[in-house]
Amino acid sequence: GADYLAFGAMFASPTKPQAQLCSLDILRAARAEFSLPLVAIGGISVDTIAPIRNAGADAIAVISELWRSDDTITRSQRLTQEIYTQ
């Protein structure tokens, strides 16, 4: 069986610009239906973590938010801080 379920792209992403978007409502519905961990991916930034977390995601996957930053260490620290802020 599956270890987790991934949903995305949650927001427009420069990594996969043609990806179909997955709404927060779909993530909420999945949270109500499944006990497996939910992972959100696609276009996630410091500013979009809170709504994703509030919709039920257990984890996020990011690419562009880190690698397009001039300071990946500071950006990763900000992402981590936002993830663990409730």
LUMTI-149058 format. One record per atom (N, C-alpha, C, O): x, y, z; atom name; residue in one letter. Coordinates in nm, 4 decimals, padded with zeros to 6 digits, always signed. Last residue first. Example, Ala and Ser with C-alpha at 12.3 -4.5 7.8 and 13.67 -1.06 7.14 Angstrom:
# LUMTI-149058
{{+01.2850,-00.2250,+00.7080},'N','S'}
{{+01.3670,-00.1060,+00.7140},'CA','S'}
{{+01.2900,+00.0030,+00.7870},'C','S'}
{{+01.3409,+00.1138,+00.8039},'O','S'}
{{+01.3190,-00.5690,+00.7800},'N','A'}
{{+01.2300,-00.4500,+00.7800},'CA','A'}
{{+01.3200,-00.3300,+00.7800},'C','A'}
{{+01.4236,-00.3319,+00.8465},'O','A'}
***
This chain:
# LUMTI-149058
{{+00.2134,+02.7609,+01.4344},'N','Q'}
{{+00.0722,+02.7199,+01.4335},'CA','Q'}
{{-00.0160,+02.8369,+01.4668},'C','Q'}
{{-00.1382,+02.8228,+01.4711},'O','Q'}
{{+00.5063,+02.7057,+01.2685},'N','T'}
{{+00.4262,+02.8088,+01.3336},'CA','T'}
{{+00.2806,+02.7677,+01.3242},'C','T'}
{{+00.2305,+02.7422,+01.2147},'O','T'}
{{+00.6418,+02.5234,+01.1137},'N','Y'}
{{+00.6187,+02.4886,+01.2541},'CA','Y'}
{{+00.5464,+02.5962,+01.3334},'C','Y'}
{{+00.5266,+02.5804,+01.4539},'O','Y'}
{{+00.6509,+02.6510,+00.8656},'N','I'}
{{+00.5928,+02.5172,+00.8770},'CA','I'}
{{+00.5551,+02.4873,+01.0220},'C','I'}
{{+00.4484,+02.4321,+01.0488},'O','I'}
{{+00.7932,+02.8835,+00.9205},'N','E'}
{{+00.6515,+02.8927,+00.8836},'CA','E'}
{{+00.5814,+02.7573,+00.8971},'C','E'}
{{+00.4648,+02.7514,+00.9361},'O','E'}
{{+01.0477,+02.7759,+00.9725},'N','Q'}
{{+00.9781,+02.8540,+01.0752},'CA','Q'}
{{+00.8282,+02.8602,+01.0456},'C','Q'}
{{+00.7461,+02.8440,+01.1359},'O','Q'}
{{+01.1039,+02.6615,+00.7225},'N','T'}
{{+01.0937,+02.5776,+00.8418},'CA','T'}
{{+01.0172,+02.6492,+00.9525},'C','T'}
{{+00.9320,+02.5896,+01.0184},'O','T'}
{{+01.1159,+02.8954,+00.5648},'N','L'}
{{+01.0190,+02.7893,+00.5358},'CA','L'}
{{+00.9963,+02.7024,+00.6593},'C','L'}
{{+00.8822,+02.6737,+00.6956},'O','L'}
{{+01.3327,+03.0235,+00.6882},'N','R'}
{{+01.2003,+03.0867,+00.6883},'CA','R'}
{{+01.0909,+02.9847,+00.6586},'C','R'}
{{+00.9847,+02.9877,+00.7209},'O','R'}
{{+01.5367,+02.8395,+00.6302},'N','Q'}
{{+01.5034,+02.8691,+00.7699},'CA','Q'}
{{+01.3654,+02.9333,+00.7802},'C','Q'}
{{+01.2890,+02.9012,+00.8713},'O','Q'}
{{+01.5406,+02.8577,+00.3540},'N','S'}
{{+01.5019,+02.7302,+00.4155},'CA','S'}
{{+01.4677,+02.7494,+00.5629},'C','S'}
{{+01.3786,+02.6821,+00.6147},'O','S'}
{{+01.6290,+03.1252,+00.3305},'N','R'}
{{+01.4974,+03.0867,+00.2795},'CA','R'}
{{+01.4517,+02.9552,+00.3421},'C','R'}
{{+01.3351,+02.9427,+00.3796},'O','R'}
{{+01.8861,+03.1076,+00.4388},'N','T'}
{{+01.7854,+03.1917,+00.5039},'CA','T'}
{{+01.6455,+03.1527,+00.4591},'C','T'}
{{+01.5533,+03.1476,+00.5406},'O','T'}
{{+01.9930,+02.9296,+00.2441},'N','I'}
{{+01.9941,+02.8963,+00.3868},'CA','I'}
{{+01.8875,+02.9761,+00.4609},'C','I'}
{{+01.8082,+02.9199,+00.5364},'O','I'}
{{+01.9706,+03.0551,-00.0027},'N','T'}
{{+01.8921,+02.9338,+00.0231},'CA','T'}
{{+01.8888,+02.8956,+00.1708},'C','T'}
{{+01.7917,+02.8357,+00.2171},'O','T'}
{{+01.9604,+03.3417,-00.1262},'N','D'}
{{+02.0125,+03.2935,+00.0017},'CA','D'}
{{+01.9307,+03.1713,+00.0445},'C','D'}
{{+01.8335,+03.1837,+00.1191},'O','D'}
{{+01.8321,+03.3905,-00.3585},'N','D'}
{{+01.9740,+03.4269,-00.3525},'CA','D'}
{{+02.0403,+03.3733,-00.2261},'C','D'}
{{+02.1627,+03.3611,-00.2201},'O','D'}
{{+01.6098,+03.1386,-00.4801},'N','S'}
{{+01.6464,+03.2371,-00.3790},'CA','S'}
{{+01.7958,+03.2664,-00.3862},'C','S'}
{{+01.8760,+03.1780,-00.4163},'O','S'}
{{+01.5510,+02.9283,-00.6329},'N','R'}
{{+01.5454,+03.0592,-00.6990},'CA','R'}
{{+01.5826,+03.1713,-00.6032},'C','R'}
{{+01.5863,+03.2877,-00.6430},'O','R'}
{{+01.5593,+02.7136,-00.4582},'N','W'}
{{+01.6667,+02.7281,-00.5556},'CA','W'}
{{+01.6623,+02.8577,-00.6337},'C','W'}
{{+01.7620,+02.8942,-00.6960},'O','W'}
{{+01.3281,+02.7412,-00.2871},'N','L'}
{{+01.4658,+02.7355,-00.2369},'CA','L'}
{{+01.5677,+02.7750,-00.3424},'C','L'}
{{+01.6529,+02.8604,-00.3181},'O','L'}
{{+01.1120,+02.7599,-00.4544},'N','E'}
{{+01.1207,+02.8527,-00.3410},'CA','E'}
{{+01.2608,+02.8539,-00.2819},'C','E'}
{{+01.3067,+02.9567,-00.2322},'O','E'}
{{+01.1444,+02.5406,-00.6298},'N','S'}
{{+01.1737,+02.6773,-00.6736},'CA','S'}
{{+01.1908,+02.7745,-00.5585},'C','S'}
{{+01.2761,+02.8631,-00.5648},'O','S'}
{{+01.0744,+02.3212,-00.4436},'N','I'}
{{+01.1932,+02.3265,-00.5286},'CA','I'}
{{+01.2283,+02.4727,-00.5535},'C','I'}
{{+01.3296,+02.5223,-00.5042},'O','I'}
{{+00.9155,+02.1380,-00.1802},'N','V'}
{{+00.9463,+02.2635,-00.2493},'CA','V'}
{{+01.0720,+02.2479,-00.3337},'C','V'}
{{+01.1631,+02.1723,-00.3000},'O','V'}
{{+00.6538,+01.9770,-00.0263},'N','A'}
{{+00.7724,+01.9568,-00.1089},'CA','A'}
{{+00.7946,+02.0856,-00.1864},'C','A'}
{{+00.7029,+02.1365,-00.2508},'O','A'}
{{+00.5233,+01.9277,+00.3048},'N','I'}
{{+00.5295,+01.9990,+00.1774},'CA','I'}
{{+00.6565,+01.9578,+00.1040},'C','I'}
{{+00.7529,+01.9104,+00.1642},'O','I'}
{{+00.2923,+01.7468,+00.5160},'N','A'}
{{+00.4261,+01.7810,+00.4689},'CA','A'}
{{+00.4144,+01.8594,+00.3388},'C','A'}
{{+00.3110,+01.8579,+00.2721},'O','A'}
{{+00.0305,+01.7272,+00.5773},'N','D'}
{{+00.1258,+01.6875,+00.6805},'CA','D'}
{{+00.2678,+01.7282,+00.6449},'C','D'}
{{+00.3532,+01.7424,+00.7323},'O','D'}
{{-00.2486,+01.9347,+00.5082},'N','A'}
{{-00.1233,+01.8726,+00.4644},'CA','A'}
{{-00.0345,+01.8409,+00.5840},'C','A'}
{{-00.0259,+01.9184,+00.6793},'O','A'}
{{-00.4865,+02.0663,+00.5798},'N','G'}
{{-00.4638,+01.9295,+00.6236},'CA','G'}
{{-00.3360,+01.8628,+00.5786},'C','G'}
{{-00.3155,+01.7449,+00.6074},'O','G'}
{{-00.5344,+02.3306,+00.5502},'N','A'}
{{-00.6180,+02.2410,+00.4696},'CA','A'}
{{-00.5912,+02.0940,+00.5009},'C','A'}
{{-00.6642,+02.0065,+00.4544},'O','A'}
{{-00.3354,+02.4463,+00.7005},'N','N'}
{{-00.4723,+02.4534,+00.7517},'CA','N'}
{{-00.5684,+02.3628,+00.6745},'C','N'}
{{-00.6721,+02.3229,+00.7275},'O','N'}
{{-00.1195,+02.4059,+00.5251},'N','R'}
{{-00.1211,+02.3384,+00.6555},'CA','R'}
{{-00.2637,+02.3341,+00.7107},'C','R'}
{{-00.3079,+02.2311,+00.7615},'O','R'}
{{-00.2037,+02.5812,+00.3246},'N','I'}
{{-00.1830,+02.4390,+00.2951},'CA','I'}
{{-00.1879,+02.3576,+00.4242},'C','I'}
{{-00.2528,+02.2532,+00.4306},'O','I'}
{{-00.2067,+02.8302,+00.4536},'N','P'}
{{-00.3310,+02.7728,+00.4022},'CA','P'}
{{-00.3194,+02.6240,+00.3682},'C','P'}
{{-00.4165,+02.5496,+00.3823},'O','P'}
{{+00.0798,+02.8390,+00.5287},'N','A'}
{{-00.0294,+02.8398,+00.6277},'CA','A'}
{{-00.1598,+02.7838,+00.5705},'C','A'}
{{-00.2196,+02.6965,+00.6335},'O','A'}
{{+00.2294,+02.8451,+00.2847},'N','I'}
{{+00.2363,+02.7299,+00.3751},'CA','I'}
{{+00.1172,+02.7260,+00.4705},'C','I'}
{{+00.0591,+02.6194,+00.4911},'O','I'}
{{+00.2432,+03.0678,+00.1273},'N','T'}
{{+00.1326,+02.9741,+00.1031},'CA','T'}
{{+00.1334,+02.8528,+00.1957},'C','T'}
{{+00.0461,+02.7667,+00.1852},'O','T'}
{{+00.4669,+03.2209,+00.1864},'N','D'}
{{+00.3344,+03.2823,+00.2000},'CA','D'}
{{+00.2185,+03.1845,+00.1827},'C','D'}
{{+00.1057,+03.2163,+00.2204},'O','D'}
{{+00.6798,+03.0583,+00.1215},'N','V'}
{{+00.6610,+03.0957,+00.2617},'CA','V'}
{{+00.5191,+03.1471,+00.2829},'C','V'}
{{+00.4579,+03.1198,+00.3861},'O','V'}
{{+00.5302,+02.8481,-00.1335},'N','S'}
{{+00.6225,+02.9506,-00.0855},'CA','S'}
{{+00.5981,+02.9740,+00.0627},'C','S'}
{{+00.5068,+02.9164,+00.1217},'O','S'}
{{+00.4719,+02.6184,-00.3929},'N','I'}
{{+00.4626,+02.6492,-00.2501},'CA','I'}
{{+00.5721,+02.7475,-00.2109},'C','I'}
{{+00.6884,+02.7335,-00.2486},'O','I'}
{{+00.4496,+02.5129,-00.6451},'N','G'}
{{+00.4302,+02.6560,-00.6267},'CA','G'}
{{+00.4230,+02.6996,-00.4816},'C','G'}
{{+00.3724,+02.8078,-00.4518},'O','G'}
{{+00.4129,+02.1955,-00.5363},'N','G'}
{{+00.3831,+02.2813,-00.6504},'CA','G'}
{{+00.3537,+02.4252,-00.6154},'C','G'}
{{+00.2471,+02.4571,-00.5628},'O','G'}
{{+00.2606,+01.9736,-00.3014},'N','I'}
{{+00.3734,+02.0123,-00.3852},'CA','I'}
{{+00.3239,+02.1081,-00.4927},'C','I'}
{{+00.2083,+02.1025,-00.5346},'O','I'}
{{+00.1840,+01.8143,+00.0062},'N','A'}
{{+00.1482,+01.9145,-00.0943},'CA','A'}
{{+00.2742,+01.9559,-00.1696},'C','A'}
{{+00.3809,+01.9715,-00.1102},'O','A'}
{{+00.0970,+01.5052,+00.1368},'N','V'}
{{+00.2080,+01.5909,+00.0972},'CA','V'}
{{+00.1595,+01.6848,-00.0118},'C','V'}
{{+00.1009,+01.6409,-00.1107},'O','V'}
{{-00.0475,+01.3403,+00.4090},'N','L'}
{{-00.0713,+01.4132,+00.2845},'CA','L'}
{{+00.0449,+01.5082,+00.2595},'C','L'}
{{+00.0864,+01.5823,+00.3487},'O','L'}
{{-00.0438,+01.0162,+00.5579},'N','P'}
{{+00.0110,+01.1512,+00.5497},'CA','P'}
{{-00.0153,+01.2116,+00.4113},'C','P'}
{{-00.0065,+01.1426,+00.3097},'O','P'}
{{-00.3638,+00.8458,+00.5824},'N','L'}
{{-00.2246,+00.8524,+00.5380},'CA','L'}
{{-00.1746,+00.9963,+00.5419},'C','L'}
{{-00.2544,+01.0894,+00.5305},'O','L'}
{{-00.6304,+00.8558,+00.6262},'N','S'}
{{-00.5451,+00.8732,+00.7440},'CA','S'}
{{-00.3968,+00.8775,+00.7074},'C','S'}
{{-00.3132,+00.9094,+00.7919},'O','S'}
{{-00.8798,+01.0205,+00.4250},'N','F'}
{{-00.7641,+00.9322,+00.4402},'CA','F'}
{{-00.6855,+00.9608,+00.5673},'C','F'}
{{-00.6752,+01.0756,+00.6107},'O','F'}
{{-01.0969,+01.2043,+00.4305},'N','E'}
{{-01.1166,+01.0679,+00.3811},'CA','E'}
{{-01.0036,+00.9711,+00.4186},'C','E'}
{{-01.0288,+00.8528,+00.4414},'O','E'}
{{-01.0163,+01.4527,+00.5136},'N','A'}
{{-01.1350,+01.3943,+00.5766},'CA','A'}
{{-01.1498,+01.2456,+00.5435},'C','A'}
{{-01.2090,+01.1702,+00.6208},'O','A'}
{{-00.8062,+01.4957,+00.3374},'N','R'}
{{-00.7782,+01.4865,+00.4814},'CA','R'}
{{-00.8950,+01.4205,+00.5545},'C','R'}
{{-00.8744,+01.3416,+00.6467},'O','R'}
{{-00.9444,+01.5183,+00.0983},'N','A'}
{{-00.8546,+01.4042,+00.1183},'CA','A'}
{{-00.8239,+01.3855,+00.2663},'C','A'}
{{-00.8164,+01.2727,+00.3149},'O','A'}
{{-01.0720,+01.7618,+00.1440},'N','A'}
{{-01.1524,+01.6403,+00.1250},'CA','A'}
{{-01.0675,+01.5153,+00.1467},'C','A'}
{{-01.1134,+01.4180,+00.2065},'O','A'}
{{-00.8478,+01.9320,+00.1527},'N','R'}
{{-00.9361,+01.9183,+00.2699},'CA','R'}
{{-01.0193,+01.7895,+00.2616},'C','R'}
{{-01.0344,+01.7178,+00.3605},'O','R'}
{{-00.7569,+01.9020,-00.1121},'N','L'}
{{-00.6709,+01.8622,-00.0007},'CA','L'}
{{-00.7534,+01.8419,+00.1269},'C','L'}
{{-00.7314,+01.7458,+00.2005},'O','L'}
{{-00.9728,+02.0147,-00.2428},'N','I'}
{{-00.9393,+01.8737,-00.2679},'CA','I'}
{{-00.8513,+01.8206,-00.1554},'C','I'}
{{-00.8693,+01.7079,-00.1092},'O','I'}
{{-00.9530,+02.2775,-00.1483},'N','D'}
{{-01.0723,+02.1976,-00.1169},'CA','D'}
{{-01.0472,+02.0485,-00.1392},'C','D'}
{{-01.0956,+01.9653,-00.0623},'O','D'}
{{-00.7259,+02.3727,-00.2652},'N','L'}
{{-00.7196,+02.3436,-00.1223},'CA','L'}
{{-00.8403,+02.2610,-00.0784},'C','L'}
{{-00.8318,+02.1838,+00.0171},'O','L'}
{{-00.6890,+02.2199,-00.5917},'N','S'}
{{-00.7432,+02.3184,-00.4976},'CA','S'}
{{-00.7227,+02.2746,-00.3529},'C','S'}
{{-00.7049,+02.1565,-00.3230},'O','S'}
{{-00.4320,+02.1912,-00.8145},'N','C'}
{{-00.5116,+02.1149,-00.7182},'CA','C'}
{{-00.5607,+02.2138,-00.6132},'C','C'}
{{-00.4801,+02.2841,-00.5522},'O','C'}
{{-00.3761,+02.2686,-01.1579},'N','L'}
{{-00.3759,+02.3050,-01.0168},'CA','L'}
{{-00.4712,+02.2174,-00.9362},'C','L'}
{{-00.5765,+02.1758,-00.9844},'O','L'}
{{-00.1688,+02.1082,-01.3953},'N','Q'}
{{-00.3044,+02.1403,-01.3516},'CA','Q'}
{{-00.3013,+02.1673,-01.2016},'C','Q'}
{{-00.2325,+02.0978,-01.1269},'O','Q'}
{{+00.1303,+02.2458,-01.5270},'N','A'}
{{+00.0638,+02.1520,-01.4358},'CA','A'}
{{-00.0757,+02.2009,-01.3990},'C','A'}
{{-00.0973,+02.3197,-01.3747},'O','A'}
{{+00.2827,+02.4111,-01.6809},'N','Q'}
{{+00.1591,+02.3601,-01.7402},'CA','Q'}
{{+00.0819,+02.2666,-01.6473},'C','Q'}
{{-00.0222,+02.2137,-01.6863},'O','Q'}
{{+00.5158,+02.4703,-01.5303},'N','P'}
{{+00.4171,+02.5757,-01.5566},'CA','P'}
{{+00.2852,+02.5261,-01.6157},'C','P'}
{{+00.1837,+02.5943,-01.6013},'O','P'}
{{+00.6959,+02.3462,-01.3147},'N','K'}
{{+00.6030,+02.2785,-01.4065},'CA','K'}
{{+00.4899,+02.3753,-01.4404},'C','K'}
{{+00.3802,+02.3640,-01.3857},'O','K'}
{{+00.8524,+02.5496,-01.2025},'N','T'}
{{+00.9124,+02.4192,-01.2311},'CA','T'}
{{+00.8284,+02.3407,-01.3313},'C','T'}
{{+00.8821,+02.2764,-01.4216},'O','T'}
{{+00.6944,+02.7646,-01.1427},'N','P'}
{{+00.7872,+02.7787,-01.2550},'CA','P'}
{{+00.8530,+02.6458,-01.2930},'C','P'}
{{+00.9038,+02.6317,-01.4042},'O','P'}
{{+00.3524,+02.7072,-01.0690},'N','S'}
{{+00.4918,+02.6764,-01.0384},'CA','S'}
{{+00.5804,+02.6969,-01.1604},'C','S'}
{{+00.5463,+02.6521,-01.2698},'O','S'}
{{+00.0532,+02.7870,-00.9011},'N','A'}
{{+00.1338,+02.7957,-01.0237},'CA','A'}
{{+00.2816,+02.7819,-00.9870},'C','A'}
{{+00.3284,+02.8374,-00.8876},'O','A'}
{{-00.0206,+02.5489,-00.6391},'N','F'}
{{-00.0191,+02.6844,-00.6945},'CA','F'}
{{+00.0642,+02.6817,-00.8220},'C','F'}
{{+00.1368,+02.5857,-00.8477},'O','F'}
{{-00.0233,+02.2737,-00.6143},'N','M'}
{{-00.1132,+02.3524,-00.5311},'CA','M'}
{{-00.1284,+02.4948,-00.5840},'C','M'}
{{-00.2359,+02.5540,-00.5748},'O','M'}
{{-00.0253,+02.0318,-00.8654},'N','A'}
{{+00.0394,+02.1504,-00.8102},'CA','A'}
{{-00.0627,+02.2344,-00.7340},'C','A'}
{{-00.1725,+02.2620,-00.7824},'O','A'}
{{-00.0901,+01.8078,-00.5957},'N','G'}
{{-00.0326,+01.9266,-00.6564},'CA','G'}
{{-00.0599,+01.9271,-00.8050},'C','G'}
{{-00.1123,+01.8306,-00.8606},'O','G'}
{{-00.0350,+01.5707,-00.3424},'N','F'}
{{-00.1315,+01.6533,-00.4150},'CA','F'}
{{-00.0611,+01.7756,-00.4708},'C','F'}
{{+00.0181,+01.8396,-00.4016},'O','F'}
{{+00.0301,+01.2383,-00.2346},'N','A'}
{{+00.0807,+01.3695,-00.2759},'CA','A'}
{{-00.0233,+01.4407,-00.3616},'C','A'}
{{-00.0912,+01.3783,-00.4431},'O','A'}
{{+00.0130,+01.0258,+00.0419},'N','L'}
{{-00.0555,+01.0735,-00.0783},'CA','L'}
{{-00.0049,+01.2130,-00.1094},'C','L'}
{{+00.0023,+01.2975,-00.0202},'O','L'}
{{+00.2131,+00.7474,+00.1642},'N','Y'}
{{+00.1616,+00.8842,+00.1713},'CA','Y'}
{{+00.0886,+00.9152,+00.0422},'C','Y'}
{{+00.0997,+00.8413,-00.0556},'O','Y'}
{{+00.2437,+00.4788,+00.1285},'N','D'}
{{+00.2948,+00.5356,+00.2528},'CA','D'}
{{+00.2450,+00.6778,+00.2745},'C','D'}
{{+00.2354,+00.7242,+00.3881},'O','D'}
{{+00.0192,+00.2340,-00.0090},'N','A'}
{{+00.0854,+00.3646,-00.0138},'CA','A'}
{{+00.1324,+00.4068,+00.1246},'C','A'}
{{+00.0693,+00.3747,+00.2254},'O','A'}
{{+00.0810,-00.1192,+00.0000},'N','G'}
{{+00.0000,+00.0000,+00.0000},'CA','G'}
{{+00.0850,+00.1251,+00.0000},'C','G'}
{{+00.2077,+00.1197,+00.0081},'O','G'}
***
